[in-house]
Amino acid sequence: MQWVLINGEPLDPERTYTVSGSKYLLLGHGDGHSAFDGCREPAHDYTEDAEAFIRYLSQELHGEIPADYADRYGSGRITIVP
């Protein structure tokens, strides 16, 4: 696993690392990902993804979507090719 670096050092398979991610990926094994099978229970309760998004919009952005993200088709960084 020389291509995975933590603070510039290769991942050590003998070490324990703390990760963060969505409930879908970590607990639900989203799209068949099984890298987290057998991991211990999370240290903190999960906030549902949608609830975290709602909280961010209401508390951090005060219900205002910044102009950078207001265009529902995005900022042009991703192009859909038919």
N, C-alpha and C positions, 0 to 999 in steps of 0.2 A: 504494500500500500504506500509506496513511495510518492504517489501523486497526491495523497491527502496530507496536507500540512496543518499543524496547529502551532501558531506563533512561529512559523518558519521551520518547525521540526516535523519529521515524518510521524504519522500516526503510530502509536505504540499499541500493538494488539494486547499487551498485558495490562494496560492501564484502563481505568474506568473514567469515562467522560460524561459530562452532563450535556444534554441536548435540549433544544426547544423546538417545537413544531406544532402543526395543527393536529387537532384531535383525530381528524380524518386519516392523517398519515401515521401518527404514532400509535393510536389505539385501534383504529379501524383498518389498518394496513391498506390504505387507499390504493386502488388500482393494482392490487396484488403485491405491493412492497412488503417484504417480510424481514427487512434488516433489523427491526425492533422486536421481533419475536423473542419471548423469554425475558424481556427487560422487566425490572421491578416496577412496582406501581409508582406513579408520579409523586414527587414531593409536594406538589400543590394541586389543588382542584383545578380542573380544566374549565375555562370559560368557553362556551360554545363559540365557534368562529363568528357566526352572525352577531352574537351578543357583543363580542369584542369589537366588531366593526361599528355597531350601533353606538357603543360607548365612546369609541374614538371620534366618530362624527359629532356626537352631541357634546362631549366634554372637552375634547382637544380642539375641534374645529368650530365649536359653537353653532353647529348646524349649517355652516357655510362651506360649500365646496370651492376650493381655490380655483382660480381661473385656469391654472395649469391642467386641471383635471375636469373642467366643466364640459368639455366636448366629449360626448358619449362615444365618439368614434376614435378617441385617443389623440395623442399629440403627433401622430405620423411616424412614430418609431417602429410600429409593426404594420406591415402591409399584407393584406389578404390577397392572394393570387388565385384567381379562379382556375 
